[in-house]
Amino acid sequence: MDRARELGCDTFQIFTRNPRGWKYKKLNGEEVAEFKRKLELGKELSPAVAHMPYLPNLSSPKKMIYNRSVKSLSAELGRCGVLGLQYLVTHLGSHMGEGQDLGLERITGAINRAVSENPNEVTVLLENTAGTKNSMGSSFDDLKRILDRIDNRERVGVCFDTAHAYAAGYDLHSPRGVDETLQRFNSVLGFALLKVVHLNDSKGGLGSGRDRHEHIGMGYIGEKGFRAFLHHEVVRNLPLIMETPIDDRRDELGNLRKVRELSA
């Protein structure tokens, strides 16, 4: 949160624990109180978003991995509630070759259980995927199949990742492509479900299935695509979270400045 304020951000995303491991410590009461104090003071940084760790696979056909993943999702949803975070973004996982139907059963079961175990106000956001082999949720229709099986629909929404969408075959490179993609989203899912955008350019071409993020405007979506996307009436008032690389070409602040330039 301090880093987001330092950079002049309007919103931010965090991990509540180490994203690359299964184990985690319980939240410290004093740290929770301090975090919530800063949230209250920094109301210009809204909404506050958390992201699930990387290891859980909510679509896994392997019983041990699946059970650990469900437990992890439930625990993370609880932690977000304690911290006062509004959204929890989650990847949807891989069915590992066992088929979409099994993946659908697994992931909807995981979300329904985690939500029922945590009667708080945190919304779980399903993140669209890049279309890599065996992944779940790369198309809007796939997301709808998941959402249609959620018991408490008020607790679930969508996080739209631009790089993932482009890699999955949704054109965001031109004004026409942006408009067609967002209209398709609306016709299948409805804009009311769109809560957060992960704003990333793509190192892979259209429909490549490559989950590789690039600096804003330096990838296949390009400046023309992002200018059209950022000026779309539906996008302009949404929270935008960048997950772009940091290297000798550009840093976080450089990407933030580019986004503000293209959206002006």
C-alpha positions in Angstrom: 0.0 0.0 0.0 2.8 2.4 0.8 4.5 1.6 -2.5 1.2 2.3 -4.4 0.8 5.6 -2.7 4.5 6.5 -3.4 3.9 5.8 -7.1 0.7 7.9 -7.2 -1.6 4.9 -7.9 -5.4 5.0 -7.5 -5.7 1.3 -6.6 -3.4 -1.6 -5.7 -3.1 -5.4 -5.6 -1.2 -7.4 -3.0 -0.5 -11.0 -1.9 -1.4 -11.5 1.8 1.4 -14.1 2.1 4.2 -15.7 0.1 2.7 -16.4 -3.3 5.2 -19.2 -4.1 4.6 -21.5 -1.2 1.9 -23.5 0.6 2.7 -22.5 4.1 1.9 -19.2 5.7 1.8 -17.6 9.1 -1.4 -16.4 10.8 -2.1 -12.7 10.4 -0.6 -10.6 13.2 -3.2 -8.5 15.1 -1.0 -5.4 15.3 -0.1 -5.6 11.6 -3.8 -6.1 10.6 -4.8 -3.0 12.7 -2.1 -0.9 11.0 -3.1 -2.1 7.5 -6.7 -1.3 8.1 -5.7 2.1 9.6 -3.8 2.9 6.4 -6.8 1.7 4.3 -9.1 4.1 6.1 -6.6 7.0 5.7 -5.9 6.2 2.1 -9.4 6.0 0.7 -8.1 7.4 -2.6 -6.5 3.9 -3.1 -9.6 1.9 -3.8 -10.5 -0.8 -4.3 -8.0 -2.9 -2.4 -7.3 -6.2 -4.3 -5.6 -9.4 -3.3 -4.3 -12.2 -5.5 -4.3 -15.9 -4.8 -0.9 -17.6 -4.4 0.4 -19.4 -7.5 0.6 -23.0 -6.3 -3.1 -23.9 -5.8 -4.8 -25.6 -8.7 -8.6 -25.4 -8.2 -9.2 -27.7 -11.2 -6.7 -30.4 -10.3 -7.9 -34.0 -10.7 -5.3 -35.0 -8.1 -7.1 -35.3 -4.7 -4.2 -34.1 -2.5 -3.5 -31.1 -4.6 -7.1 -30.2 -5.0 -7.9 -30.5 -1.3 -4.9 -28.3 -0.5 -6.0 -25.8 -3.1 -9.5 -25.6 -1.8 -8.2 -25.1 1.7 -5.9 -22.4 0.5 -8.7 -20.5 -1.3 -10.9 -20.7 1.8 -8.0 -19.5 4.0 -7.2 -16.6 1.6 -10.8 -15.5 1.5 -10.8 -15.4 5.3 -7.6 -13.4 5.4 -9.0 -10.9 2.9 -12.0 -10.4 5.1 -9.9 -9.8 8.2 -7.8 -7.3 6.3 -10.7 -5.5 4.8 -9.9 -6.2 1.2 -12.7 -5.9 -1.3 -11.6 -8.4 -4.0 -9.7 -11.7 -4.2 -8.5 -12.6 -7.8 -7.9 -16.3 -8.5 -6.5 -18.3 -11.3 -8.8 -21.1 -12.4 -6.2 -23.9 -12.8 -5.7 -26.8 -15.1 -7.6 -30.0 -15.5 -4.3 -31.6 -16.5 -5.7 -33.5 -19.4 -8.7 -35.0 -17.6 -11.2 -32.8 -19.4 -13.2 -29.5 -19.0 -16.1 -31.2 -17.4 -14.0 -32.5 -14.5 -12.3 -29.1 -14.3 -15.7 -27.4 -14.1 -16.9 -29.7 -11.3 -13.7 -29.1 -9.4 -13.5 -25.4 -9.6 -17.1 -24.7 -8.9 -17.0 -27.0 -5.9 -13.9 -25.2 -4.6 -15.5 -21.7 -4.9 -18.8 -22.7 -3.5 -17.1 -24.3 -0.5 -14.7 -21.4 0.2 -17.5 -18.8 -0.1 -19.8 -20.8 2.2 -17.0 -21.1 4.8 -16.4 -17.4 4.8 -19.6 -15.3 5.1 -17.8 -12.0 4.7 -18.0 -9.2 2.0 -15.0 -10.3 -0.1 -15.8 -10.9 -3.8 -13.9 -13.7 -5.6 -12.9 -12.6 -9.1 -12.3 -15.3 -11.7 -9.4 -14.3 -13.9 -9.6 -15.3 -17.6 -6.7 -17.4 -18.8 -4.4 -17.3 -21.8 -5.5 -20.5 -23.4 -2.5 -22.6 -22.4 -3.0 -26.4 -22.8 -5.6 -27.9 -20.3 -6.3 -24.5 -18.7 -9.8 -23.5 -17.5 -11.5 -20.2 -18.2 -9.8 -18.9 -21.4 -13.1 -18.0 -23.1 -16.0 -16.0 -21.9 -18.3 -19.0 -22.5 -16.0 -21.0 -20.2 -16.3 -18.4 -17.5 -20.1 -18.4 -17.9 -20.2 -22.1 -17.4 -18.4 -21.7 -14.1 -20.5 -18.7 -12.9 -23.7 -20.5 -13.7 -22.8 -23.2 -11.2 -21.9 -20.8 -8.3 -24.4 -20.9 -5.4 -23.9 -17.3 -4.2 -23.6 -15.3 -7.4 -23.3 -12.0 -5.4 -19.9 -13.1 -4.1 -18.3 -13.8 -7.5 -17.2 -11.6 -10.4 -14.6 -11.4 -13.2 -11.1 -9.9 -13.4 -10.3 -9.3 -17.1 -6.6 -9.7 -18.1 -5.8 -8.0 -21.4 -2.7 -10.1 -22.1 -4.5 -13.4 -21.4 -7.5 -12.4 -23.5 -5.3 -11.5 -26.5 -3.3 -14.7 -26.2 -6.6 -16.6 -26.0 -7.8 -15.1 -29.3 -9.7 -12.0 -28.3 -8.4 -9.1 -30.5 -7.5 -6.0 -28.6 -5.0 -4.6 -31.1 -7.4 -2.2 -32.9 -10.4 -0.1 -32.0 -12.7 -2.5 -33.8 -11.2 -5.5 -32.1 -11.5 -3.8 -28.6 -15.2 -3.0 -29.3 -16.0 -6.5 -30.6 -14.2 -8.1 -27.7 -16.0 -6.1 -25.0 -19.3 -6.4 -26.7 -18.8 -10.2 -26.7 -18.0 -10.0 -23.0 -21.2 -8.2 -22.4 -23.4 -10.5 -24.4 -22.0 -13.6 -22.7 -21.3 -12.4 -19.1 -22.6 -8.9 -18.7 -20.6 -5.8 -17.8 -22.0 -5.9 -14.2 -19.6 -8.9 -13.5 -16.5 -7.0 -14.6 -14.9 -5.6 -11.4 -11.2 -5.3 -12.1 -8.9 -5.2 -15.1 -5.3 -6.6 -15.2 -3.7 -4.3 -17.7 -0.8 -6.1 -19.4 0.5 -6.2 -23.0 1.2 -9.6 -24.5 4.6 -11.0 -25.7 2.6 -13.7 -27.6 0.5 -13.0 -30.7 -3.2 -13.2 -31.1 -4.4 -16.7 -30.1 -0.9 -17.8 -29.3 -1.8 -19.3 -25.9 1.3 -17.8 -24.4 1.0 -16.3 -20.9 3.8 -13.8 -21.2 3.3 -10.2 -20.1 4.9 -7.2 -21.8 5.3 -3.5 -21.0 2.2 -1.4 -22.0 2.4 -0.6 -25.7 5.5 -2.7 -26.4 3.8 -6.0 -27.1 1.3 -7.3 -29.7 -1.7 -5.3 -28.3 0.4 -2.1 -28.8 -0.3 1.5 -28.1 -3.2 1.8 -30.5 -5.0 -1.1 -28.9 -4.5 0.2 -25.4 -5.6 3.7 -26.4 -8.8 2.3 -27.7 -9.3 0.0 -24.7 -8.6 2.7 -22.1 -11.1 5.1 -23.8 -13.9 2.6 -23.9 -16.8 3.8 -21.8 -16.9 0.6 -19.8 -13.2 0.5 -18.9 -12.7 4.2 -18.0 -14.2 3.8 -14.5 -12.8 0.4 -13.7 -9.8 -0.3 -11.4 -6.7 -1.1 -13.5 -3.9 -3.3 -12.1 -0.7 -3.6 -14.0 1.4 -6.8 -13.8 4.1 -5.7 -16.2 7.8 -6.6 -16.1 10.5 -4.5 -14.5 13.7 -4.3 -16.6 16.1 -1.8 -18.2 13.5 -0.7 -20.7 10.8 0.5 -18.3 9.8 0.2 -14.6 6.5 0.4 -12.8 6.4 4.2 -12.9 7.2 4.2 -16.6 4.2 1.9 -17.3 1.9 3.9 -15.1 2.9 7.1 -17.0 2.3 5.3 -20.3 -1.2 4.2 -19.3 -2.1 7.8 -18.2 -0.7 9.1 -21.5 -2.8 6.7 -23.6 -5.9 7.3 -21.5 -5.7 11.1 -21.6 
